[in-house]
Structures are given as C-alpha cells and as structure tokens.
Amino acid sequence: QVQLIESGGGLVQAGGSLRLSCAASGRTFNTYPTMAWFRQTTGKEREFVAAISRTGVNSYYSDSVKGRFTISKDDFVMNLQMDSLGPEDTAVYFCAASTLVTLSSNRYEYVNWGQGTQVTVSS
C-alpha cells in the first residue's frame, strides 16, 4: 500500500553529480527489509543499480556504478548520490522495495515500484 515517489532527476554535464531521493507516500518504508534503485533506458531491460538493507548498514552495487554511486537511507527517505556521471548513466531511475532480506539485483524480487525520475547526462 506504500507509494514510492522518486525525485531529484534532471540534466547534468558529464563528470558532474546528482542526488536522487525516494520517499514513501502515506507511510514510511521502514518495514521493507530491502530497497533498491534500478534504471531503464529506452529499448533496454530494467537494470539494477544498488540495494540497501532496512537499517542502511548493508549495501550492494552494480559493477557499472561501484565507486561512483552511493546509496543511503533512513526511515523516511532513500537516497542515491551519483558522482562522475557519464552519458551511459542516462536513464529513468526507479525506486523499488522488496519483502526479502537478500540485497538482490533481480528486478523480479521487488514488489513495489515508484514512477521513475529521468536522469540525463550530456557529453
């Protein structure tokens, strides 16, 4: 029943930074064991970006963003700090929640999704 809402997307130059946020509408998402960020480009499958545990202590990153992106959260908001952005990072970014404790990269294990926010990186 929790609605996930992403924000913070926009246009940024290559090498720049952007911070995305995901908030719950009506209720907090504190009860979700796992939350994550995915992204999708037109014509491609939805791609895993990063996942984080309920407490925010554990995190897991896709190889393509490791070292450049940082995921974090508290009881009310989940963030994705994106640094050293390149054109390959251009996509619609989605917030997702899972009822499983595993920090999974499998999009089919996530049961609640936000509407997405557009990130465009210019060259």
C-alpha positions as CSV (number, residue, x, y, z in Angstrom):
1,Q,0.0,0.0,0.0
2,V,3.0,2.3,0.4
3,Q,3.6,4.5,-2.6
4,L,7.2,5.2,-3.6
5,I,8.0,8.6,-5.1
6,E,11.3,9.4,-6.7
7,S,12.7,12.9,-7.1
8,G,15.9,14.7,-7.9
9,G,16.3,13.8,-11.6
10,G,17.4,16.3,-14.1
11,L,20.1,17.3,-16.7
12,V,23.7,17.2,-15.7
13,Q,27.0,17.5,-17.6
14,A,29.4,14.6,-17.9
15,G,31.6,14.4,-14.9
16,G,29.0,16.1,-12.7
17,S,26.9,14.9,-9.8
18,L,23.3,14.4,-9.0
19,R,21.3,13.2,-5.9
20,L,18.1,11.2,-6.2
21,S,15.6,10.6,-3.4
22,C,12.8,8.2,-2.8
23,A,10.1,8.8,-0.3
24,A,7.0,6.9,0.9
25,S,3.6,8.5,0.5
26,G,1.2,7.9,3.4
27,R,3.6,5.6,5.3
28,T,7.2,5.1,5.9
29,F,9.0,2.2,4.2
30,N,10.8,1.2,7.4
31,T,9.2,-2.3,7.3
32,Y,10.8,-3.2,4.0
33,P,13.8,-5.4,4.5
34,T,15.4,-4.3,1.3
35,M,15.1,-1.3,-1.0
36,A,16.9,-0.6,-4.2
37,W,17.5,1.6,-7.2
38,F,17.0,0.4,-10.8
39,R,17.3,2.3,-14.1
40,Q,16.0,1.8,-17.6
41,T,16.9,3.2,-21.0
42,T,14.5,3.2,-23.9
43,G,14.8,-0.2,-25.7
44,K,16.7,-1.9,-22.8
45,E,15.8,-4.0,-19.8
46,R,15.5,-2.5,-16.4
47,E,18.9,-2.6,-14.8
48,F,20.0,-3.0,-11.2
49,V,21.9,-0.1,-9.7
50,A,22.2,-0.5,-6.0
51,A,20.4,-2.0,-3.0
52,I,20.3,-1.3,0.7
53,S,19.1,-3.1,3.9
54,R,16.4,-1.8,6.2
55,T,18.9,-0.3,8.7
56,G,21.1,1.2,5.9
57,V,24.1,-0.7,7.2
58,N,24.4,-3.1,4.3
59,S,24.6,-2.1,0.6
60,Y,25.3,-3.7,-2.7
61,Y,26.2,-2.1,-6.0
62,S,26.2,-3.0,-9.7
63,D,29.7,-3.2,-11.1
64,S,28.8,-0.4,-13.6
65,V,28.3,2.2,-10.7
66,K,30.5,0.8,-8.0
67,G,32.8,3.6,-6.7
68,R,30.8,6.3,-8.3
69,F,27.3,6.0,-6.7
70,T,26.4,5.8,-3.0
71,I,23.1,4.5,-1.7
72,S,21.8,5.5,1.8
73,K,18.6,5.7,3.7
74,D,16.8,6.3,6.9
75,D,13.2,5.6,8.0
76,F,11.7,8.1,5.6
77,V,13.9,8.6,2.6
78,M,16.3,6.6,0.4
79,N,19.0,8.5,-1.5
80,L,21.3,7.8,-4.4
81,Q,24.3,10.1,-4.7
82,M,25.7,9.9,-8.2
83,D,29.1,11.2,-8.9
84,S,31.4,11.1,-12.0
85,L,28.3,10.8,-14.2
86,G,28.7,9.8,-17.9
87,P,26.3,9.6,-20.8
88,E,25.9,5.9,-20.2
89,D,24.1,6.8,-16.9
90,T,21.3,8.4,-18.8
91,A,18.1,6.6,-17.9
92,V,14.9,6.7,-16.0
93,Y,15.7,5.8,-12.4
94,F,13.3,3.8,-10.3
95,C,12.9,3.3,-6.6
96,A,11.9,-0.3,-5.6
97,A,11.1,-2.2,-2.4
98,S,11.4,-5.9,-1.6
99,T,9.9,-8.0,1.2
100,L,13.0,-10.3,1.1
101,V,16.1,-9.7,3.2
102,T,18.5,-10.5,0.4
103,L,20.1,-7.5,-1.3
104,S,19.1,-8.8,-4.7
105,S,19.8,-7.4,-8.2
106,N,16.9,-9.4,-9.6
107,R,14.1,-6.9,-10.5
108,Y,11.5,-9.6,-10.2
109,E,12.1,-9.9,-6.5
110,Y,10.9,-6.4,-5.9
111,V,7.2,-5.9,-5.3
112,N,6.7,-2.1,-5.0
113,W,8.0,0.5,-7.5
114,G,8.0,4.2,-7.9
115,Q,7.1,6.0,-11.1
116,G,10.6,6.9,-12.0
117,T,12.7,10.0,-12.5
118,Q,14.6,11.0,-15.6
119,V,18.4,11.5,-15.4
120,T,20.1,12.9,-18.5
121,V,23.9,13.2,-18.7
122,S,25.1,15.4,-21.5
123,S,28.5,15.0,-23.2
